Amino acid sequence: MPEPSGGLQLTGERTLPGIPRENYWFQRHLVAYELARDLARGKRVIDIGCGEGYGPAMLAGTAAEVLGVDIAPEVVDHATLAYSGPNLHFEVMDVSDLGVPPGSFDLAVSFQVVEHLVDESGYFSEMARVLGGTGSAVITTPNRLTISPGSDRPINPFHLREYTPAEFAEVLAVYFEAVEISGLFHAGWLALNDRLKVVDFIKFYEMGHANPRFWTHRLLTPLVKTGDFKVDTRGLDRCLDIVAVCRGGREGG
């Protein structure tokens, strides 16, 4: 059920900080931003499909400048009010038609965006264009093999297209000269929970109060931290999210 948070609505896809029952998904998103923060040091950064704004604000702690772009005006208005800094800005833009000159940025990040898009080719082409031939991109998307197991079509109604790690690498190679694929996995107690199933982070939203796992979710989900996940290159077919680091944009894709 959507609920207000900081002036925005939970849609089932937008992840917001400060909501205990959403903390698993929020921390899962933060892992990618922590990875990108190390790459952003001293660079001009664009966050394509930035959402609520916490990610660009995190990147602004190390980057020379950060531009967060999103197609939803209410999201950009919220981000502008919620996060500020001399090197941090937000603008309304279509991710497939970015209104900036070629080579404007050194680093592009775009997390959990491509699976929602109709114009994937425009999105990748624009990302490569604004980076020029010397910039880098960090992109994440859910792994179809684990988010929609046994199905060639997305189970999530918000997703238009999902990739396997091999498929994602193949598509990105059209737009970038070098593509490194890794995956996001559970670690620590989350890895143990995969075997014991004390908490179900997916089906929780369908549970009633009579289900014991409803209450274990309420109790344990606020405890999830970014350290309960890991990024690895092994066993990619089992990863939760695909993490791609791309370099050398190919003009025109």
Secondary structure, DSSP 4 states (H G I P E B T S, - for coil): ---EETTEE--SS---TT-GGGHHHHHHHHHHHHHHHHHTTTSEEEEET-TTSHHHHHHTTTSSEEEEEES-HHHHHHHHHH---TTEEEEE-BTTB--S-TT--SEEEEES-GGG-S-HHHHHHHHHHHHTTT-EEEEEEEBHHHHSTT-SS-SSTT-S--B-HHHHHHHHTTTEEEEEEEEEEE-HHHHHHHHH-S--TTGGGG--TTSHHHHHHHHHGGG--GGGEEEESSSGGG-SEEEEEEEEEPTT-
